[in-house]
């Protein structure tokens, strides 16, 4: 489901090497970690937060929309229902699913907050880079102006062997 929702599609998980496919490998390992924590009933742990953070950071730097970036969290609802099949309509199961949905929604909100924070940080870095580039351009222009003024002074006073 994640591969289908990702722009890379099924190619996302073909290469299992973390150096040639860091995105696919990170997604596989962190989704597995999230799944294991959910099975244990642990949703507010450091491990869950760390896995969500790694997954969200990958999508934040890839210029995904917010829905693309955190959509993987909500795919878990569909995956569970697909796996349960007809059992999902049982009254006891429906109550458990409602609680599970609330847990997934909380994870989704956390993931969105993380995504927004990452995007804010990226924008801050970009703004700082533009400011640094501007400052460097002004310094270069000042040096060029000083050099130009020195050349004008030399031209105005004539060539002097002492200089």
N, C-alpha and C positions, 0 to 999 in steps of 0.2 A: 504493500500500500504506500509506503514511503517512497519507494522508487517510482511508482506511478505518479505521485504528486510532485516529484522533483523534476526540474527541467532536464537533467541528464537522463532521466528515465531509467530503463533497465540496465544501462551502462554504468550506473552509479555503483553497483556492487560486483561488477565483473572482475575487476582487478583487486586482489586481496592484499596487495603490498601497501603498507601505510605510508611509504615514501612517494610512490607514484600515484596513489589514490588516498590522500589523507582525509578527504571529505567522506568518502564511502566507508573507510575503516573506522573513522570516529563515530559516524552515525551507527554503524553496526554494533560497536562495543558499548556505546553509551545507551542505546535503546535497550540492549540486553540488560545492562545494569539497572535501568529504570524498571524494566519488566520484573526483574528479580526482586527489587525493593517493593514493588506493588504486590507481588505474590506473598511477600512476608507481611504485608499490611503496613509497611513503612512508607509514608508519603511525605513526611516533614523531616527528613533526615538530611544530614550533610551530604550523603552520597547522592540523594535525589537532586539536591540543589546543584551539586557539582556536575552531574550528568546533564541536567537541563542547561546549565551555563555553557558547557562545552558545545552542546548541540545548537544553542541559540547563537553563540558567537560565530559559528561557521556560517550560519544563514545571514547574520547581520553584515558580515563583510562581503557577502556575495550579492548584496543589493536586492535581496528578496523583499517582497511586500510583507507586511506584518502577518497576513494570513498564511502566506507560504512559509514564513519563518517558524511559526509556532503551530501550524496545522498538524504536524506529526503527533502532537499530544492528543488531539481530538480523534485521530484515526484509531486510537486504541479502543474507543467506545465501539466503533464499528467492528473492529477485529474480534472483540469479546462477544458481541452479539452474533457475528457470523459463526464463531466457534460454538456457541451455545445452541444455535439453531432454534428448534421448537421449545427447548427447555427455557428459553428467555421469556416465554409467556406464562410460566408458572408463577403463582402469586408470591411465594417466598422468594423466588428468583427475581421477580420484578422489584421487590423491596431492596434486595441486595444490589441490583443493578442501579437503582436510584441512588443509593449510597455511593456506589462506585462512580457513577456519573458526576456526583458532587466532588468527589476526590479528583477526578480528571479535570473538572472545571477549575478547581483550585490550582492544579498544576499548570493549566493553561494560563490562568491569570499571572502566576509566578513567572512563567516563560515569557509572557508579554511584557511584564515589568523589566525582565532581564534584557529582552530585545530592545525596548525603548532606551534603557540605560546604555547598551552597547552602541546604538545609533547616535545617541547624544554624544558619547565619547568620540565616535568616529567624526562627527561633525565638528567637534571641538578641535580634534587633531587637524582636520582639513583647514579650518579657519586659522589656526596657528601657523600652518604651513604657508598659507596665502600671505599672512602678515609677515612672516620671515622672508618670503620671496620679495614682498614689497619693500621691506627694510633693506634687503640686500641690493635691490635695484636702485633705491635712493642713494645708498652709499656709493655704488658704482657711478651714478650720475654725478655726485659731488666730486669724486676723484677725477672724473673726466672734465668737469667744469674747472677744477683747480689746475689741471694740466693744460687746459685750453687757455686759461688766464695767464699761466706762465709762458706759454708760447706767444701769446699776444704781447706780453711785456717784452719778450726778447725781440719780436718783430718790430715793436714800436721804438725801442732804444737802439736797434741795429745790432749787428753781430758784434759781440765783445769777446775777445780772446780770453779774458779773465774768467768768463763763465764757463 
